């Protein structure tokens, strides 16, 4: 298994350059086709709705401005990709709302690369719920980069958060191309003694065996915590010097409002290393 189609979110935010450079390096390493996706930020529904209004001329000017900004971002993407030497890539201008547009394109990609929401970067126009919205609505795995550090490479020492859920299982499966190349993968199970019916007599052993049969070097850790498991996971990743966390994304969407699980919300807020997440 390998990533053959990688999508990266392209915009003019302060972290865009680092994100595009990371994606280009990953595409080079995986010999993958890289898609740079930039949205205009205007949904089709909005355009159709206001198209009947007498202010349509103003809308045309706004659309042109937003399209020009997206095209400028894609030009920077092409410069970075060509400099890196990626053999197969394309620029994709998406005439849609940010979250909906990237989520739609992610459905046809093996992996989408995003950046953690940065509250200091208010000028980017990216909402705080953007990464999780893409994960929840696309069905694709997302590799989310933290805004506090620039990472050139991930996957040397990986921490897998295992709770035997379908979401965690999908995240592990999608992460296999990285796990198979990792120097060490540590699987952590939190508070297993409180859920014996889920984990069995040897918590973590089944998923460890699955990974070993894929040629992955695995250690299993069992931790008992009284704090939020999201906080415990981030603290453990710092303790182990992990360069990637693999975990499920928990929650559901209701009337376009995301209701996120506590661990997911905590990790997305306080992560210090990249996170591969899948719903």
Beta strands, then each sheet from edge to edge (+ up, - down):
strand 1: 5-9
strand 2: 33-39
strand 3: 89-94
strand 4: 111-115
strand 5: 142-145
strand 6: 157-161
strand 7: 184-190
strand 8: 218-223
strand 9: 244-248
strand 10: 251-254
strand 11: 257-260
strand 12: 275-278
sheet 1: 3+ 2+ 1+ 4+ 5+ 12- 9- 6- 7- 8-
sheet 2: 10+ 11-
end
